Amino acid sequence: MPVRFEVNRKPVEVEVEPRLTLADCLRHYLRLTGTHVGCEHGVCGACTVLVDGAAVRSCLMLAVQAEGAKVVTVEGLSLEQGLTPLQASFRKHHALQCGFCTPGMITTAHALLSDEPDCDADRVREVLSGNLCRCTGYISIVEAVLDARAAYKQDQKGA
Amino acid sequence: MRTVNSFVGQPIERLEDLRFVRGRGQYVDDLARHDMLHAAILRSAVGHGRLRFIDISRAKNITGVRAVITVEDLGKPVPRVPMRLQPMPEFEAFGQPVMAYDKVRYVGEALALVLADSAAIAEDALAAIEVDIEPLPAVWSSEIAASNETLLFEATGSNVAMKFRAVLGDATAAFRHAPYTRRESFSTQRHTALPMEPRGVLAEWDAARARLTVWGAAKVLFANRRILAKQLGVAEDAIDMVEKDVGGGFGARGEFYPEDFLIPFAARHVGRPVKWTEDRREHLMTINHARQAACDVEIACKRDGTILGLRGHAFVDMGAYMRTNGAVGARNIAQFMSGPYRVPNIDIDVALLLTNKTPVGTYRGPGRFETDFFRERLFDMAARDLGLDRVEFRRRNLVSAAEMPYTVATIAPFESKDELDSGDYGVTLERCLAEIGWAEKTKLKGKPIDGCYHGIAVGCFIEGGAAGPKESARLTLESDGTLTVYIGSSGVGQGLETAFAQIAADAMEVPMDCINNVFHGSTAYVSDGYGSYHSRSIVMGGSAILDAATKLRTAMCSQAARRLNCGAAEVVLADGRASAPDGKSVSWAELAPDPISVEGAFLNQKHTWAYGAHAAHVSVDPKTGHVALIDYVAIENCGRMINPLTLKGQLVGAVVQGLGGAFLEHLVYDEHGQLLTGSLADYLVPTASDFPKIRGYVMESHPSPLNPLGAKGAGEGGIIAVGGVIANAVADALSAFGVEPRDLPLTPARVWQLMQDAGRARGIH
């Protein structure tokens, strides 16, 4: 069946089986492979994307459920050249190693900081506890997110 | 003016990150080929049984299914997964066939392969395959395995695949006269590396050129190519193995698994590209498991705490087959139980027992995590018996810098000798004590604060690295004057592109941005590569780059000498130019109208030994058995640091993985050999909120004398000491109750039960 939604600010229309997950639709139909699939049962968070601004596990959502929604993936949170402040903070703090969980961390952290740019370390840990990372031990990820708060506060002031 | 370079040793931000943080990494499941089919694998749901028949007729007729491959299609004999490390004739009977026939021996063993237009159709078809397996009693524990009442391989007459024995000095004599001995039993539980990226293979057979390309290889590409070429009956150089980005390895990913044969075979069989990506349930039942070991071990000491000897027996649950590196953990348990300590007399044997579970392989710090838990627990018990301070006990017995190189136990039957290369182990212990604030925290011992009991512990470790025999590197001066590095090492997420760019930039005395790329992970780049395991990449690959740099400079000087009419020895290479004594010069770009490319190598037979210490401060809630980690400090000295940022990242990340093993992770089987932990809701790993305070400190001194960098392999040291330190901290916290943890993981239920069993917890509720 056809499904129409917006991905990274561009309208898309895809013909899908009803059982296709949003994650597989993004990855294999729209070739947006920055969204990763780590468990397919909603535990690891690698597939997290933004659906109408909320951080959502795209492995637990069907593509057809995205009808009319605004979907943003890690590609949509990236610049053509260079890094966003959040991405630069991840790099600065060595908040990634193999990079597989990173897109989910970036989308989750972006949703958090957009809503709560003043969040504290405990809140960051609480929100990120839904995203598994096997490389870093999380310490550097929490530091990176905390360090990126300033950029989101600036945004809020600007807006 | 010559550029003086010192990128080595600097905390340089990683080159890899630029693609990863933008979602531009390319992992194997991200790839697609024209006309590609998708594979799904039917796996045994029975732990032990006789395979009566498989009926694929219904599955074959499903629309979109292109082929169903069973063992009948593979030809005879059915290929087996060979041993890559410690291959011995005794192991051959226990090798894993790439698809089960006659018998199934673990839940998850491959029975059939479906190829279809989509992964969903392929998975649908699995449900349409009928399988009849006659169940046999399952060998689900080491004890049942050792009894030999039920055999996995009837023809061998035993479930004991092998026994290793580590010997040093004369343990019998040492124990006969020892004034103090203590004997204890300990165990560690089955868990696994769990890289976040599931495994995957994409294979394409080019019939016209009779060439095979395999994407999704990792870790040991050349070794896997040798295995695959033999199994498929094609020449090695007819196969290209390609790595792409790899979402974590930790020892488990990249070994040769049955799927590494099945998918390339299927691609050739149907003449179309085939991709297979496992799901997490498949991952948990098929990737190498690790760490399930037990021991009955005894220590002998003088009254002043000087260790006289260690002896005993260890048992490793190997699962159903001997896979590529299955023997490594068992070897390490026996050979390195002494760790960084001076133990003059050792006699430890280890039995490798087959059971109806997923086969085991290496997981970061293989055998070392287990044996360090055994040893450090025993040391704290011995120190207390002797009325000695446990730090002083360790200080007294650490191998000193003056004793280097220090010979450790020899392992039989393959007579592998080893020696610790260099270092001052006491320094890292003292640093660790200072960082955790040992003197202050000692006062907390056993104290209830807000209803929880506090305890601390410290332990020391060594980490073996730099496995030989060789690594290759190719260095190319491009026509634009930049340099390209090609390396036989493999990237599994550890950041070796950055580290190798630092090493190459220093060796060639150029800025980092003159290194235009570091290519790794393809059998097409260098003549022979040995990959990444045993913390070997920096030492082996890095030293090979130094050799290639020397050769490239020689080649560039020869080229420049011709252009500048001077002797090659007179040419000076600096600041992107080659200069003659008379002041004439050419740019590096002009030197290479055609790229100048050389290959270097590093050969090595000896291991490096990074080392350090860990300390933990925990509090235990007596009502729930929950252990809170208040503070954790890990120190590692790796001789010479290449990149302190990534080194510290490895250290801290490994600590948290180790905490998973100490507290959470457990692959549980029932008495039928059924895996009960097949999802991430059942198999728990650390999350961001579990262990908020981990402090890692990296050091360098006593460079290794064994390689030109002076480096020692690092990256595993963070995990090795964790189990022992955590269990000792819990014992310290609960010392008033007489609680002595002897088994991991320390789940709340187990800690609570230990308190109940200790009999002194009454009245606390």
Boltz contact constraints between the chains, C-beta under 6 A:
constraints:
  - contact:
      token1: [A, 33]
      token2: [B, 30]
      max_distance: 6.0
  - contact:
      token1: [A, 34]
      token2: [B, 23]
      max_distance: 6.0
  - contact:
      token1: [A, 38]
      token2: [B, 196]
      max_distance: 6.0
  - contact:
      token1: [A, 39]
      token2: [B, 280]
      max_distance: 6.0
  - contact:
      token1: [A, 39]
      token2: [B, 680]
      max_distance: 6.0
  - contact:
      token1: [A, 40]
      token2: [B, 279]
      max_distance: 6.0
  - contact:
      token1: [A, 41]
      token2: [B, 679]
      max_distance: 6.0
  - contact:
      token1: [A, 43]
      token2: [B, 680]
      max_distance: 6.0
  - contact:
      token1: [A, 43]
      token2: [B, 681]
      max_distance: 6.0
  - contact:
      token1: [A, 74]
      token2: [B, 23]
      max_distance: 6.0
  - contact:
      token1: [A, 75]
      token2: [B, 23]
      max_distance: 6.0
  - contact:
      token1: [A, 78]
      token2: [B, 22]
      max_distance: 6.0
  - contact:
      token1: [A, 87]
      token2: [B, 21]
      max_distance: 6.0
  - contact:
      token1: [A, 90]
      token2: [B, 21]
      max_distance: 6.0
  - contact:
      token1: [A, 91]
      token2: [B, 13]
      max_distance: 6.0
  - contact:
      token1: [A, 91]
      token2: [B, 17]
      max_distance: 6.0
  - contact:
      token1: [A, 94]
      token2: [B, 645]
      max_distance: 6.0
  - contact:
      token1: [A, 94]
      token2: [B, 649]
      max_distance: 6.0
  - contact:
      token1: [A, 96]
      token2: [B, 20]
      max_distance: 6.0
  - contact:
      token1: [A, 97]
      token2: [B, 493]
      max_distance: 6.0
  - contact:
      token1: [A, 98]
      token2: [B, 247]
      max_distance: 6.0
  - contact:
      token1: [A, 98]
      token2: [B, 248]
      max_distance: 6.0
  - contact:
      token1: [A, 98]
      token2: [B, 493]
      max_distance: 6.0
  - contact:
      token1: [A, 99]
      token2: [B, 20]
      max_distance: 6.0
  - contact:
      token1: [A, 99]
      token2: [B, 25]
      max_distance: 6.0
  - contact:
      token1: [A, 100]
      token2: [B, 196]
      max_distance: 6.0
  - contact:
      token1: [A, 100]
      token2: [B, 197]
      max_distance: 6.0
  - contact:
      token1: [A, 100]
      token2: [B, 247]
      max_distance: 6.0
  - contact:
      token1: [A, 101]
      token2: [B, 196]
      max_distance: 6.0
  - contact:
      token1: [A, 102]
      token2: [B, 20]
      max_distance: 6.0
  - contact:
      token1: [A, 102]
      token2: [B, 21]
      max_distance: 6.0
  - contact:
      token1: [A, 103]
      token2: [B, 23]
      max_distance: 6.0
  - contact:
      token1: [A, 125]
      token2: [B, 688]
      max_distance: 6.0
  - contact:
      token1: [A, 125]
      token2: [B, 689]
      max_distance: 6.0
  - contact:
      token1: [A, 126]
      token2: [B, 689]
      max_distance: 6.0
  - contact:
      token1: [A, 128]
      token2: [B, 688]
      max_distance: 6.0
  - contact:
      token1: [A, 129]
      token2: [B, 687]
      max_distance: 6.0
  - contact:
      token1: [A, 129]
      token2: [B, 688]
      max_distance: 6.0
  - contact:
      token1: [A, 129]
      token2: [B, 689]
      max_distance: 6.0
  - contact:
      token1: [A, 134]
      token2: [B, 194]
      max_distance: 6.0
  - contact:
      token1: [A, 134]
      token2: [B, 196]
      max_distance: 6.0
  - contact:
      token1: [A, 134]
      token2: [B, 248]
      max_distance: 6.0
  - contact:
      token1: [A, 135]
      token2: [B, 248]
      max_distance: 6.0
  - contact:
      token1: [A, 135]
      token2: [B, 493]
      max_distance: 6.0
  - contact:
      token1: [A, 135]
      token2: [B, 653]
      max_distance: 6.0
  - contact:
      token1: [A, 136]
      token2: [B, 653]
      max_distance: 6.0
  - contact:
      token1: [A, 137]
      token2: [B, 652]
      max_distance: 6.0
  - contact:
      token1: [A, 137]
      token2: [B, 653]
      max_distance: 6.0
  - contact:
      token1: [A, 137]
      token2: [B, 656]
      max_distance: 6.0
  - contact:
      token1: [A, 137]
      token2: [B, 694]
      max_distance: 6.0
  - contact:
      token1: [A, 138]
      token2: [B, 688]
      max_distance: 6.0
  - contact:
      token1: [A, 139]
      token2: [B, 652]
      max_distance: 6.0
  - contact:
      token1: [A, 139]
      token2: [B, 694]
      max_distance: 6.0
